[in-house]
Each structure stands twice: as structure tokens, then as C-alpha cells.
Amino acid sequence: MKFWRLILIATLSLLFTLGISALFPITAQDSAIALLQAGKKYYDAQQFAQAAQTLQQAVKISQNAKDVLQQAQALTFTSLAQQKLGQWQQAQVAVHESLSLLKNLPPGQQADQARAQAENAQAHLQLAIGNGEAALESWQNAELLYSRCGDRTGVIGSRMNQALAMQSLGLYRRANKILTQLEQQIDQQPDSAFKVTGLLNLGNIYRQLRDLEHSQEILQAGLAIAQRVGLPQAESQVLLALGNSEIALARRAKAVKDTELIQDYIQKALNRYQQAAKIATSPLIQAQAKLNQMAVLIESEQLSSITTLVPEITAVLQQLPPSRSAIYARVNFAQNLIKLDSTAKEIPQILNVAVEQSQNLADQRAESYALGIFGELYEKTSAWENAQKFTQSALIIAQASNASDITYQWQWQMGRILQFQAEQKSNNRDANPEAINYYIQAFNTLNNLRGDLVALNPDIQFSFRETVEPVYRQLVDLFLRSPEPSREYLKQARNIMEALQLAELDNFFGDACAKPVAVNIDNLDPNAAVIYPIILPDRLEVIIKLPGVDNLRRYGNQNVSQVQVDKTVQQLRQSAEKLSTSLIQLKRQSQQLYDWLIKPFETELEITSNREQSQIKNLVFILDGSLRNLPMSMLYNGQKYLIERYAVSVTSGLQLLEPKPLKRENLNVLIAGATNAPSFQKEGLGNIDNVALEMTGIKQRIERSQILENQNFIQENIRQQINSHPFNVVHLATHGKFSSNPEQTYILDWQERIRVQDLDQLLRLDYQRSNKPIELLILSACETAKGDNRAALGLAGIAISAGARSTLAAIWQVNDASTAEFMIRFYQELNQPQITKAEALRNVQLAFLNQFPQTDFHRPYHWASFILVGNWL
């Protein structure tokens, strides 16, 4: 469930404040009004069970008094409280009843205000249960009603939430347009608390959408206004949010190993948290700021600075009245202390208070969270019986509360506990069946969450790399621990790695944009073998799918660690990108990877020495981790490169393939590119001198094509051409970058960046293109971001966002003269109707290896950079 979105913009505090006293003058129904106000206070104090109970009493009194408007409003607020408790069905009944009552009231200020509030509550519920389209419509209705009432706060809140709903539906361009308009509207307001709140909300949204620099910029503007106007409470809230954005920037810098930026952002964030704690008028903001400061100090290993923080946090927590946020703060404090010293005596006491408060508040979600961390504490101290007891209790409560985002964590924790226990008892590392069962439950829960993985409750520290990915890898590890895993275990391990690929793409985009469809590889291509390398901390596993039903093989490279694989990949990549590297060194490094990935299966892949007589002609790699940043075609067996035996391609998973070959008789190509665009200069990039030669050469080999060159190569012209002609190939000869960060994944037109999020809208027709996707997208001058082990995620992201069945791209920048020659030859091969796209690519790579004696085109630098992603047929 998308719990995080329930607290974003249109808070219940605002809804209650809007018009309650005005709508209900003092009459005989004072008791209902008093109950509504009491319910508001409970909700604002995050005592949601009491809020729901009190509001339900207000519903009954209003119903008996036949006050339809008051009854509807009480039902609306009851629904919001029930949503906080995860009581989705009851919340749905309440808001539907509210809307039904309001439907029969004549239009007017009071009725419109109540309808707007009900539409808003319904939208939050719809988004929470995964119905983004309905939520978007409800927020649009709310906006119209708020507008009719002259309620600018309600209008802005509804529009912000519309942007979030659009984001969840993958409508990035529309979401960005709304946010840009809101930013302009808020910017035009006079300096005030209203303006600061608007900028704070916008900054938080941009952070959640991972536009981190923009988030930082907007929050800095809000901070300046809060300081200028003299709003210490708002200032502390903005400082806290700004610190959170800067920590997100530090973590992004960490992914690409930018040490200088990491330290800069960490120090900025620590300063923000310290300032926020110093000026905060709210003990809760003070506690959150100090807790965030503590977490960053632990993460950055500045442990000596924590000594004075612990007693300060203890003191401020004691000031907090019971609430969900207060419970989460205590639990986060306990988590931080566990990381420092799991034997610290105060940890059980802190967690006991959290459990007791959650039980007193009847807040099952908070109780599950506190009990689960109690289980983690006992897991860390190897007190297995208590670890199991507390984790089991947390799991039962989470499941009863429909809290899927924490349910999987306790399922995973149970799996770990049972596995560790089994290993200690038996003194071996055999997989425990009961542990596997809990891991499978966690995996299934994660699969059901899908796109919500990147949008979980912001009060619970969340990191995909730390709390999602390990579930997949540890389960695969258990399936493959046996020297000879069963066929069923091999099938499951393969399926899990496919699911991990999807989860990583969801995490990249921030929603479940990739739509999986089951594909039978035997029906797709009987001449293909599919290879799944799996990088585990202590070994490199490889599963290969050979032609035939469930014809799986596995080889475990024991004692080949993740660190060793990453180092080997990095060295080979660096060598391949330098023309100065000797071929002897390049082949030696490449052979190491061949020995790990291919050699164990040589006899089954190469039944005959003659390629034409062998069944397997295509190798399809579903790569893992840092291996994605290497072209598999350059693997070397001591005598030949892999491409000399096989056509080689890469896919993000067979579930994302649509098994249709390219129809050569209908080849129609949109060719676009630039030699020296202003956008290149803006990004500090050089000319691509041979673009004109490349485009002309391609046009000469294709019967139907359209060229957009230099000044004509802009997004609007691309969109117009795509809408006017049935292109099935789009060729872009321009600079671009693939990164694990979608904001840094782009291609350049003449003027500006085309972000990966915009490709969906640019290259897909609204309705005509739905059954005519782009068959092949070619990016001839792009590269993966240096130092980013997951940069190839950006390439996969571009392929999916563009809606292309296949993408041909360069993963490092190649001399543009050889690129032009390579691309011209590729289209020459593509014109042959009997060969696949992968075979066409192989033929060009073989030509470079063998047919240019007066050049250095035979070096992998020139031909290996080009990889085919997606459908290879």
C-alpha cells in the first residue's frame, strides 16, 4: 500500500480547520461538534484509533439529528483516520457513504467544501490501494470544488496530489508541468507562512520524485523566507527537510563514488539537523532532527560525535506525548543504538515504552514496528528464542493491519533467524526448509507491492539496497547452497533473479512502469541459451537455460566474491576503453570472466565445432550487478572472442520481451542527430564530427526514412514526426548518458536534455502507437556514467521508457569515425530479411574484427561497445 502518500499534502488538520465552526453554529447538536473537534485533536496527536472511535460517535449523533452535512463530514474524517490504521474496507465504506449523502445536497459554499474534503479523502484511499487513475480523477474533482469555494490552500493541495498520482501512473511530463505551474503560483505569493508551507511541500515532493537538486533549491528558498519573516517553527521544518534532501544527494554521490560530493552533502545535512534541533519549538521536530543527525553520524562512521547526542535524544523523547510519530522516533532511536552496540542496556527499555504506547493507542502498525525491532535486537544478540517470539508477534499484527510494507520485513527477519538457528545447531550451512518458506513469503509480499517499494512509509528508514534487494539475493543463496540443487530450486532461483531485475527497474523509475508478461523461451527462440550470472557476497553463481523444457544447468564459482567480480569488471572496462591497452592484457582480463561465466557449460553449448551445425547460435544474458556495464561479446576463451561463435544480446528479463521479429519489408527509420549542438557545449561535451556522414550513409541504405539534423533535431519535431509517420526504427546520433540515477540519464537534442522520464511521451503515440511500438531504438554516441556500477540500469530504463522492443547503444564513447562506419554497416545487415537483429550486430562486429587491416577497428574498443538490449529476434 502507498502509505507514504496518505500524509503528503492535504492533511487532516487542514480539512478539520476548514469550516468546521463556520459550518456548524452552536445549536442543540453541540455534542456532535464537540466530538468532531475532539476527533480532530486525537488525529492531530496521531492517536488514530481514538480519533476514529470519537468520529464514529459524531456520525451517529448527526445521523439521529438528521444533519446530513455534519454526518457526511464526520464520515469523511472517520475514513481518513481509518486509512491511517490500515482499515481500508471500513475507510472505503465511510467515504462512499459520505459522498452518497453529499450527492443529494444542493450546491453551496458549505456543501461544496464538504464534497471537496470527501473527494480528497477518497483520492488518498484510491491511491493507497493502487488505483492511481481513480485517485487522479477524485483530486481533479476536489480541485474544482475547492476553487468554487475560493479555497486556494485546498486547490494547491489537490494539484500537488494530482502530480503524485500522475507520477504513480508514469505520466512524468504531465506531473512535472503541474508542479512547475504550482511553483510559479507559490513564488508569486507574498512572503508568508502560507508561502513557506507551499515551498516545503513542493520540496518534499521533488525529493520523493528524486529530483534532488530541485528539491534542495526550493527548500533553500523556503528557508530564506522563513528566516526573513521570522517563522522559527516553519524554519525548523524546512531545515529538517533540507537535511533529508542533502543526505539523499550524498547517497547518490556515494553510488558513483564521488568522495568530495559525499562529504560536502553529509556536512551540509548535519549542519541543517543541528540548526533545526536548536531552533525547533516542537519537541517532535527536535527529536527527529537529532535522530537524523545520529543516523548520519553512524552511516558516515563519525562515532565520536555521537556521545553527547544520546542523552540529548533520551531527554527530548521523554517530552513527547504518545503518538505514532513519537513511537517511531523511539524505535528509530533503538535502531540507531543497535547499530552502535546491540548489548546496550537502555535499548529494551526504549522499545518497551514504544510497545506500551502503541498498545495504549491501539495503533497496530506502530506496535508491529516496535515488536519487529525488538526481534531484530534479539537477532543481533543471538537470543534466538526471543528473536523468534517477538518477530512472530510483529508479523501477525502487520498481516492483520494490511501493512504489507512492514509484513515482508518481519517475514524476511523470521527467515534469517530460522536459518541462523539451523546453522548453529547443525554446524553447517545447509538451507533450512522453514527459513526458505518465510523467505518465499517475503518475496511474494514484495512482488505484490511492486512499484510501491520505492514509496513506503517515510517514517521508517528505507533503502532499496539495504532492505529489499537482500531478500532476493539471500533467497537465491539458500536455493543454490546444495552442491546439486533440485530442478525446482533452479527454476525458482531463475524466477527470483528475473523479479529482482523488475524490482530494480521499478526502483529506478519510482513506479512499476515495466509490465511483465510470461514468455516461453522455447517458443521464442529454440536456438538461444539464456545465461543468468548471480553475484552473491561469497561466490558467483551461473544458471543457464538451454533449449528444452526447464533445461537448466548451474555452476557455482566458489570463493569468487562480489568484491573480486566488481574489481575484475572495473579493470576490464577501463582496459577496453583505452586504445593504449595491449591486446594481450585485454584478452587475459577478458578470459577470466569467460572462465567464470561460459567455460563450465562449453561442452553443452558447443556440441559440434562447426557453428552452423550447432543448435545454439544466440547467447542471451540477463546480467547482474556490475556485469551489466560490460559487453559480453568481448569475453575471450583463449583463442576467440565470444562474438566469433555466438550472436550476443542482453535483456532485463524474459518477462519484458515481446516475441516478434523486425519486419524488414516495412523498415521506416527516423534519423536524428547533431554535430555540435548548443546542448553539447552546455554539458561540456565535444563535437561529433561524422554525424552527417553517418546519417547520409544510413539514408542511402534504407528505402523509407526521415532526417532531423542539427537545428531541426528538437523534441517537438521528433514528436511531430512520430505522430505523422509509422516509424519502426528511431536512430539518434547524439551525446547521452546512462546512469543509475534517472535524473542523470538522458540524451541531448539540439537545445537541451531529453530525460529518460520524457521518452515515454516523446516516442509513444497516445493511441495509434499502442499496437505499433518502436521495434528498434538506436543510440549511437552515448555512454554509461563512469564509476557507477549500476549505470546500465539507465540504458534498460531508456529502452523501457521509449517503448522499444530492442535498443542498440554504445556503453562507452567510441571514435565517431568508426561509429559512423559501424552504423552504416549495421543497416546494410539489417536489410537482410533472414537474419535477426542480434545476427546483424554480430556480422558488423565480425567485419570490424577481420576486414579493416589498415586500421585498429579490430580492437574491442571500436566494436564491443555496441550492445543489443531487449528482443534479439
ZAMARGU-4260 file (C-alpha; in steps of 0.2 Angstrom, whole numbers, plus 5000, padded with zeros to 4 digits):
<rodrens>
0) 5000/5000/5000 | 5006/5018/4997 | 5005/5023/5015 | 5018/5037/5012 | 5006/5046/5001
5) 4992/5047/5014 | 5001/5061/5024 | 5008/5071/5010 | 4999/5087/5006 | 4981/5088/5011
10) 4982/5084/5029 | 4968/5081/5040 | 4972/5096/5051 | 4969/5107/5036 | 4952/5098/5032
15) 4946/5100/5050 | 4952/5118/5051 | 4942/5122/5035 | 4925/5127/5040 | 4920/5116/5055
20) 4915/5130/5067 | 4908/5140/5052 | 4898/5126/5045 | 4890/5121/5062 | 4884/5136/5073
25) 4881/5132/5091 | 4864/5123/5092 | 4857/5108/5101 | 4870/5097/5091 | 4884/5104/5102
30) 4889/5087/5107 | 4892/5081/5089 | 4903/5097/5086 | 4912/5094/5102 | 4915/5076/5096
35) 4921/5082/5079 | 4934/5094/5087 | 4939/5080/5099 | 4942/5069/5084 | 4952/5082/5076
40) 4963/5084/5091 | 4966/5065/5093 | 4970/5064/5074 | 4982/5079/5075 | 4990/5070/5090
45) 4992/5054/5079 | 4981/5044/5091 | 4971/5037/5076 | 4961/5024/5085 | 4954/5036/5097
50) 4951/5048/5083 | 4941/5035/5073 | 4931/5030/5088 | 4926/5048/5093 | 4922/5052/5075
55) 4911/5037/5073 | 4901/5044/5088 | 4899/5060/5080 | 4892/5051/5064 | 4879/5043/5075
60) 4873/5059/5084 | 4872/5068/5067 | 4863/5054/5059 | 4850/5054/5073 | 4848/5073/5072
65) 4846/5071/5053 | 4860/5083/5050 | 4866/5076/5033 | 4880/5089/5031 | 4888/5086/5048
70) 4886/5067/5046 | 4894/5067/5029 | 4909/5077/5036 | 4911/5066/5051 | 4911/5051/5039
75) 4925/5059/5028 | 4936/5062/5043 | 4932/5044/5050 | 4938/5037/5033 | 4955/5047/5035
80) 4958/5041/5052 | 4954/5023/5047 | 4966/5024/5032 | 4980/5028/5044 | 4975/5012/5054
85) 4976/5002/5038 | 4957/4998/5039 | 4955/5000/5020 | 4937/4992/5019 | 4930/5002/5033
90) 4938/5018/5026 | 4930/5014/5009 | 4913/5012/5016 | 4914/5028/5026 | 4920/5039/5012
95) 4907/5031/5000 | 4893/5034/5012 | 4899/5052/5014 | 4899/5055/4995 | 4882/5047/4994
100) 4875/5059/5007 | 4883/5074/4999 | 4877/5070/4982 | 4859/5074/4987 | 4863/5091/4994
105) 4861/5107/4983 | 4877/5116/4978 | 4883/5130/4990 | 4898/5135/5000 | 4896/5123/5014
110) 4891/5108/5003 | 4905/5111/4991 | 4918/5112/5005 | 4912/5096/5012 | 4912/5087/4995
115) 4929/5093/4991 | 4935/5086/5008 | 4926/5069/5004 | 4934/5069/4986 | 4951/5072/4994
120) 4949/5058/5007 | 4943/5046/4993 | 4958/5050/4982 | 4970/5046/4996 | 4961/5030/4999
125) 4962/5026/4980 | 4980/5030/4978 | 4984/5019/4994 | 4976/5004/4987 | 4984/5006/4970
130) 4971/5014/4959 | 4980/5030/4953 | 4968/5034/4939 | 4953/5035/4950 | 4964/5045/4963
135) 4968/5057/4949 | 4950/5060/4945 | 4945/5062/4963 | 4958/5075/4966 | 4953/5084/4950
140) 4935/5085/4957 | 4942/5091/4973 | 4951/5105/4965 | 4936/5111/4956 | 4926/5111/4972
145) 4939/5120/4982 | 4941/5133/4968 | 4922/5136/4968 | 4924/5139/4987 | 4938/5151/4984
150) 4949/5140/4995 | 4967/5142/4987 | 4975/5130/5000 | 4963/5116/4995 | 4966/5120/4977
155) 4985/5119/4979 | 4985/5104/4989 | 4974/5095/4977 | 4985/5100/4962 | 5001/5093/4972
160) 4992/5077/4975 | 4987/5076/4956 | 5005/5077/4952 | 5009/5062/4964 | 4995/5052/4956
165) 5002/5056/4938 | 5019/5051/4944 | 5012/5034/4950 | 5004/5031/4933 | 5021/5035/4924
170) 5014/5052/4917 | 5030/5061/4921 | 5028/5076/4909 | 5011/5080/4915 | 5016/5079/4933
175) 5031/5090/4930 | 5020/5103/4921 | 5008/5104/4936 | 5022/5106/4948 | 5031/5119/4938
180) 5014/5129/4937 | 5012/5127/4956 | 5030/5133/4959 | 5026/5149/4949 | 5010/5152/4958
185) 5018/5150/4975 | 5033/5160/4970 | 5021/5175/4966 | 5013/5175/4983 | 5019/5187/4996
190) 5032/5181/5009 | 5021/5172/5022 | 5019/5156/5032 | 5007/5150/5018 | 5021/5153/5005
195) 5034/5144/5016 | 5022/5129/5018 | 5019/5128/5000 | 5038/5128/4996 | 5041/5115/5010
200) 5028/5103/5002 | 5035/5106/4985 | 5052/5102/4991 | 5047/5086/4999 | 5038/5081/4983
205) 5053/5084/4972 | 5063/5074/4984 | 5051/5059/4984 | 5051/5061/4965 | 5070/5060/4966
210) 5073/5077/4958 | 5085/5081/4972 | 5094/5097/4966 | 5077/5105/4963 | 5071/5099/4980
215) 5086/5107/4988 | 5084/5123/4978 | 5066/5125/4983 | 5069/5121/5001 | 5083/5134/5002
220) 5071/5147/4995 | 5058/5142/5008 | 5071/5143/5022 | 5076/5161/5017 | 5058/5167/5018
225) 5055/5158/5035 | 5071/5167/5042 | 5066/5184/5034 | 5048/5184/5040 | 5053/5176/5057
230) 5044/5159/5057 | 5055/5148/5069 | 5043/5133/5068 | 5042/5133/5049 | 5061/5136/5048
235) 5065/5121/5059 | 5053/5110/5047 | 5062/5117/5032 | 5079/5114/5039 | 5074/5096/5043
240) 5068/5093/5025 | 5083/5101/5018 | 5094/5090/5028 | 5084/5075/5021 | 5087/5080/5003
245) 5105/5083/5006 | 5108/5066/5013 | 5099/5059/4998 | 5111/5068/4987 | 5125/5061/4997
250) 5119/5044/4995 | 5118/5047/4976 | 5135/5053/4976 | 5141/5038/4985 | 5133/5027/4971
255) 5145/5035/4959 | 5160/5036/4971 | 5161/5055/4971 | 5170/5056/4988 | 5171/5075/4988
260) 5152/5077/4985 | 5148/5064/4998 | 5157/5073/5012 | 5151/5090/5006 | 5132/5085/5007
265) 5135/5075/5023 | 5142/5090/5032 | 5128/5101/5025 | 5115/5089/5031 | 5122/5088/5048
270) 5123/5107/5049 | 5104/5108/5044 | 5099/5095/5058 | 5109/5104/5071 | 5101/5121/5066
275) 5083/5113/5066 | 5086/5105/5083 | 5092/5121/5090 | 5078/5132/5085 | 5063/5120/5085
280) 5048/5125/5095 | 5041/5107/5093 | 5049/5093/5103 | 5045/5081/5089 | 5054/5091/5076
285) 5069/5092/5088 | 5069/5074/5091 | 5068/5070/5073 | 5082/5082/5069 | 5093/5074/5082
290) 5089/5056/5077 | 5093/5060/5059 | 5109/5068/5064 | 5113/5052/5074 | 5109/5041/5059
295) 5120/5051/5048 | 5135/5051/5060 | 5133/5032/5061 | 5132/5030/5042 | 5147/5041/5040
300) 5157/5032/5054 | 5159/5048/5064 | 5156/5039/5080 | 5165/5050/5092 | 5152/5064/5089
305) 5138/5053/5095 | 5142/5053/5113 | 5133/5069/5118 | 5119/5066/5106 | 5112/5050/5115
310) 5107/5059/5132 | 5100/5074/5122 | 5089/5062/5112 | 5084/5052/5128 | 5079/5069/5136
315) 5069/5075/5121 | 5060/5059/5119 | 5053/5060/5137 | 5045/5076/5132 | 5034/5068/5118
320) 5016/5064/5122 | 5011/5047/5115 | 5008/5047/5096 | 5013/5037/5081 | 5027/5049/5077
325) 5033/5048/5095 | 5033/5029/5094 | 5043/5029/5078 | 5055/5041/5085 | 5059/5029/5100
330) 5060/5014/5088 | 5072/5023/5077 | 5082/5028/5092 | 5083/5010/5097 | 5088/5005/5079
335) 5102/5018/5079 | 5108/5011/5096 | 5108/4993/5090 | 5120/4998/5076 | 5131/5006/5089
340) 5130/4992/5102 | 5117/4979/5102 | 5120/4975/5120 | 5117/4992/5127 | 5105/4991/5142
345) 5094/5005/5138 | 5088/4998/5121 | 5075/4985/5128 | 5068/4999/5140 | 5066/5011/5125
350) 5057/4998/5115 | 5046/4993/5130 | 5039/5011/5131 | 5036/5011/5112 | 5026/4994/5113
355) 5016/5000/5128 | 5012/5017/5120 | 5006/5008/5104 | 4995/4996/5113 | 4988/5011/5123
360) 4984/5020/5107 | 4978/5004/5099 | 4990/5008/5085 | 4993/4991/5077 | 5005/4997/5064
365) 5016/5006/5077 | 5015/4991/5088 | 5021/4979/5074 | 5035/4991/5070 | 5041/4991/5089
370) 5039/4972/5091 | 5049/4969/5075 | 5064/4979/5080 | 5063/4970/5097 | 5065/4954/5087
375) 5080/4962/5077 | 5088/4967/5094 | 5087/4949/5099 | 5093/4943/5082 | 5109/4954/5084
380) 5112/4947/5101 | 5109/4928/5096 | 5094/4927/5108 | 5085/4916/5096 | 5070/4911/5106
385) 5066/4929/5110 | 5070/4935/5092 | 5058/4922/5085 | 5044/4926/5098 | 5044/4945/5095
390) 5046/4944/5076 | 5032/4932/5075 | 5021/4943/5085 | 5026/4958/5074 | 5022/4948/5059
395) 5004/4943/5065 | 5000/4961/5069 | 5007/4968/5052 | 4997/4955/5042 | 4981/4959/5052
400) 4984/4978/5049 | 4986/4975/5030 | 5004/4983/5032 | 5012/4974/5018 | 5027/4986/5018
405) 5032/4980/5035 | 5025/4962/5034 | 5039/4957/5022 | 5052/4964/5033 | 5046/4953/5048
410) 5044/4938/5035 | 5062/4941/5030 | 5068/4943/5048 | 5060/4926/5053 | 5069/4918/5038
415) 5085/4925/5044 | 5083/4919/5062 | 5077/4902/5057 | 5092/4900/5046 | 5105/4906/5058
420) 5097/4895/5072 | 5098/4880/5060 | 5117/4883/5055 | 5122/4885/5074 | 5113/4868/5078
425) 5119/4858/5064 | 5136/4867/5062 | 5134/4868/5043 | 5127/4880/5031 | 5113/4869/5023
430) 5097/4878/5019 | 5083/4876/5032 | 5066/4872/5023 | 5056/4883/5036 | 5068/4898/5033
435) 5066/4896/5014 | 5047/4896/5017 | 5047/4913/5026 | 5059/4920/5013 | 5047/4915/4999
440) 5033/4923/5009 | 5043/4939/5010 | 5047/4938/4991 | 5029/4936/4987 | 5024/4951/4998
445) 5037/4961/4989 | 5031/4956/4972 | 5013/4961/4977 | 5020/4978/4982 | 5029/4980/4966
450) 5030/4999/4962 | 5026/5004/4980 | 5044/4998/4985 | 5050/5015/4982 | 5036/5024/4990
455) 5035/5016/5008 | 5032/5025/5024 | 5044/5039/5026 | 5045/5037/5045 | 5053/5021/5043
460) 5071/5022/5036 | 5071/5014/5019 | 5084/5009/5007 | 5081/4998/4992 | 5099/4992/4993
465) 5098/4988/5011 | 5080/4982/5014 | 5074/4975/4998 | 5087/4968/4987 | 5095/4957/5000
470) 5078/4947/5001 | 5080/4942/4983 | 5099/4938/4984 | 5098/4929/5001 | 5084/4918/4995
475) 5093/4913/4979 | 5108/4910/4990 | 5098/4897/5000 | 5091/4889/4984 | 5109/4886/4977
480) 5118/4881/4993 | 5116/4862/4989 | 5130/4855/4978 | 5116/4849/4966 | 5101/4860/4968
485) 5084/4852/4963 | 5077/4857/4946 | 5063/4866/4956 | 5076/4876/4966 | 5085/4881/4950
490) 5068/4887/4942 | 5064/4897/4957 | 5081/4905/4958 | 5080/4910/4940 | 5062/4917/4943
495) 5069/4927/4958 | 5083/4935/4948 | 5070/4940/4934 | 5059/4948/4948 | 5074/4957/4955
500) 5078/4964/4938 | 5060/4971/4938 | 5061/4977/4956 | 5077/4987/4951 | 5069/4995/4936
505) 5054/5000/4947 | 5066/5007/4960 | 5075/5017/4945 | 5059/5024/4939 | 5050/5026/4956
510) 5035/5016/4950 | 5030/5000/4942 | 5032/5005/4924 | 5039/4989/4917 | 5024/4977/4913
515) 5029/4959/4914 | 5022/4946/4903 | 5027/4927/4904 | 5037/4922/4889 | 5042/4904/4885
520) 5060/4905/4879 | 5057/4888/4869 | 5043/4896/4859 | 5053/4912/4857 | 5070/4905/4850
525) 5075/4887/4850 | 5092/4892/4845 | 5096/4903/4861 | 5103/4899/4878 | 5099/4911/4892
530) 5113/4915/4905 | 5110/4921/4922 | 5125/4926/4932 | 5121/4929/4950 | 5133/4939/4961
535) 5132/4934/4979 | 5144/4940/4993 | 5155/4925/4994 | 5153/4917/4976 | 5147/4919/4958
540) 5133/4908/4953 | 5128/4905/4935 | 5112/4897/4929 | 5110/4893/4911 | 5094/4889/4902
545) 5097/4878/4887 | 5084/4873/4874 | 5070/4861/4880 | 5058/4862/4894 | 5066/4868/4911
550) 5083/4863/4904 | 5093/4871/4917 | 5111/4870/4922 | 5120/4878/4936 | 5138/4881/4941
555) 5145/4889/4957 | 5161/4898/4956 | 5166/4896/4974 | 5176/4909/4983 | 5174/4921/4969
560) 5167/4936/4980 | 5157/4951/4974 | 5172/4962/4978 | 5183/4951/4966 | 5169/4951/4952
565) 5167/4970/4953 | 5186/4973/4953 | 5188/4962/4938 | 5174/4970/4929 | 5181/4988/4933
570) 5199/4983/4927 | 5192/4975/4910 | 5181/4990/4907 | 5195/5003/4910 | 5207/4992/4898
575) 5194/4991/4885 | 5190/5010/4884 | 5209/5014/4882 | 5217/5011/4864 | 5234/5011/4873
580) 5230/4994/4882 | 5239/4979/4874 | 5228/4966/4867 | 5237/4953/4877 | 5232/4961/4893
585) 5214/4964/4887 | 5212/4946/4882 | 5219/4940/4898 | 5207/4950/4908 | 5193/4945/4897
590) 5197/4927/4899 | 5195/4927/4917 | 5176/4932/4915 | 5174/4919/4901 | 5181/4906/4913
595) 5168/4911/4926 | 5153/4913/4915 | 5154/4902/4900 | 5168/4889/4902 | 5158/4877/4914
600) 5145/4875/4900 | 5156/4874/4885 | 5153/4856/4881 | 5134/4858/4881 | 5134/4874/4871
605) 5146/4868/4858 | 5141/4851/4854 | 5150/4852/4837 | 5165/4863/4832 | 5155/4870/4817
610) 5144/4884/4822 | 5132/4881/4808 | 5129/4863/4813 | 5126/4868/4832 | 5109/4871/4838
615) 5114/4886/4850 | 5118/4901/4840 | 5112/4915/4852 | 5118/4919/4869 | 5106/4930/4879
620) 5112/4937/4895 | 5102/4943/4910 | 5116/4952/4919 | 5118/4956/4937 | 5126/4970/4946
625) 5142/4977/4939 | 5142/4964/4925 | 5129/4975/4916 | 5142/4988/4912 | 5152/4976/4901
630) 5149/4970/4884 | 5148/4951/4884 | 5153/4950/4866 | 5172/4953/4871 | 5174/4938/4883
635) 5189/4928/4877 | 5191/4909/4878 | 5210/4909/4874 | 5208/4908/4855 | 5192/4918/4851
640) 5180/4931/4857 | 5163/4925/4861 | 5156/4935/4846 | 5165/4924/4834 | 5154/4909/4840
645) 5138/4917/4845 | 5126/4932/4842 | 5126/4940/4859 | 5112/4951/4867 | 5106/4957/4884
650) 5089/4959/4891 | 5082/4965/4908 | 5072/4949/4909 | 5062/4937/4898 | 5046/4943/4906
655) 5049/4960/4897 | 5051/4953/4880 | 5038/4953/4866 | 5042/4939/4855 | 5041/4947/4837
660) 5055/4949/4824 | 5058/4965/4815 | 5048/4965/4798 | 5062/4971/4786 | 5049/4975/4772
665) 5041/4988/4782 | 5058/4997/4788 | 5055/5015/4791 | 5068/5025/4800 | 5068/5042/4809
670) 5086/5048/4809 | 5090/5062/4820 | 5106/5070/4826 | 5118/5084/4828 | 5136/5088/4825
675) 5139/5102/4838 | 5123/5107/4847 | 5122/5121/4860 | 5117/5107/4872 | 5134/5099/4869
680) 5143/5115/4874 | 5131/5117/4889 | 5136/5100/4895 | 5155/5102/4892 | 5154/5089/4878
685) 5164/5089/4861 | 5158/5089/4843 | 5153/5073/4834 | 5161/5077/4818 | 5155/5062/4807
690) 5136/5063/4812 | 5132/5070/4794 | 5142/5055/4786 | 5133/5043/4797 | 5115/5050/4793
695) 5118/5051/4775 | 5125/5033/4774 | 5110/5026/4783 | 5098/5035/4772 | 5106/5028/4757
700) 5103/5010/4763 | 5085/5012/4769 | 5071/5015/4757 | 5060/5025/4769 | 5067/5037/4781
705) 5066/5055/4788 | 5081/5065/4794 | 5080/5078/4808 | 5098/5086/4808 | 5106/5100/4819
710) 5093/5114/4822 | 5079/5103/4817 | 5083/5090/4830 | 5072/5096/4844 | 5059/5087/4854
715) 5044/5095/4846 | 5050/5090/4829 | 5053/5072/4835 | 5035/5071/4842 | 5028/5078/4826
720) 5037/5065/4815 | 5032/5051/4827 | 5014/5056/4826 | 5014/5058/4807 | 5024/5043/4801
725) 5024/5024/4806 | 5042/5023/4810 | 5048/5007/4817 | 5066/5012/4820 | 5072/5028/4828
730) 5090/5032/4826 | 5098/5046/4837 | 5116/5051/4834 | 5119/5062/4849 | 5128/5063/4865
735) 5119/5054/4880 | 5122/5046/4897 | 5116/5031/4906 | 5116/5032/4925 | 5108/5023/4940
740) 5100/5040/4943 | 5086/5044/4931 | 5089/5062/4933 | 5106/5059/4926 | 5100/5048/4912
745) 5097/5057/4896 | 5100/5060/4878 | 5103/5078/4870 | 5094/5086/4857 | 5099/5102/4849
750) 5094/5113/4864 | 5093/5103/4879 | 5092/5086/4888 | 5078/5073/4884 | 5077/5065/4901
755) 5073/5046/4902 | 5056/5051/4910 | 5051/5061/4895 | 5055/5047/4882 | 5038/5039/4886
760) 5029/5054/4880 | 5040/5058/4866 | 5042/5041/4857 | 5025/5033/4860 | 5009/5039/4852
765) 4994/5041/4863 | 4983/5028/4854 | 4990/5024/4837 | 5007/5018/4844 | 4999/5006/4856
770) 4999/4992/4844 | 5014/4998/4834 | 5029/5001/4846 | 5046/5006/4840 | 5054/4990/4835
775) 5072/4997/4837 | 5079/5012/4846 | 5097/5016/4841 | 5108/5027/4852 | 5125/5029/4843
780) 5135/5041/4854 | 5130/5038/4872 | 5140/5031/4886 | 5137/5024/4904 | 5142/5035/4918
785) 5159/5032/4924 | 5161/5024/4942 | 5143/5020/4943 | 5141/5001/4945 | 5123/5002/4940
790) 5124/5014/4926 | 5117/5001/4914 | 5100/5002/4923 | 5099/5019/4914 | 5101/5010/4897
795) 5087/4997/4902 | 5077/5012/4908 | 5078/5021/4892 | 5073/5005/4882 | 5058/5003/4893
800) 5053/5021/4893 | 5054/5023/4874 | 5043/5008/4872 | 5056/5000/4861 | 5056/4981/4858
805) 5075/4982/4856 | 5089/4995/4859 | 5106/4996/4851 | 5118/5008/4861 | 5136/5011/4864
810) 5140/5009/4883 | 5156/5019/4881 | 5160/5033/4869 | 5169/5027/4853 | 5179/5036/4840
815) 5165/5044/4829 | 5173/5039/4813 | 5172/5021/4817 | 5154/5023/4824 | 5148/5030/4808
820) 5156/5016/4798 | 5148/5004/4811 | 5131/5011/4810 | 5131/5011/4791 | 5136/4993/4790
825) 5123/4988/4803 | 5109/4995/4792 | 5116/4986/4777 | 5115/4970/4788 | 5098/4974/4794
830) 5091/4975/4777 | 5094/4956/4775 | 5077/4948/4779 | 5083/4931/4785 | 5094/4937/4800
835) 5089/4943/4817 | 5095/4959/4825 | 5107/4950/4835 | 5115/4942/4820 | 5115/4958/4811
840) 5125/4966/4825 | 5137/4951/4826 | 5140/4952/4807 | 5146/4970/4809 | 5157/4966/4824
845) 5165/4952/4814 | 5168/4963/4800 | 5177/4975/4811 | 5187/4961/4818 | 5193/4955/4801
850) 5190/4967/4787 | 5199/4983/4791 | 5218/4978/4790 | 5224/4996/4789 | 5215/5002/4805
855) 5214/4997/4823 | 5195/4993/4821 | 5199/4975/4826 | 5201/4981/4844 | 5186/4978/4856
860) 5186/4997/4859 | 5178/5000/4842 | 5166/4986/4841 | 5162/4979/4858 | 5155/4995/4865
865) 5139/4992/4855 | 5126/4981/4864 | 5109/4975/4859 | 5096/4976/4874 | 5079/4968/4873
870) 5072/4957/4859 | 5086/4950/4849 | 5075/4942/4835
</rodrens>
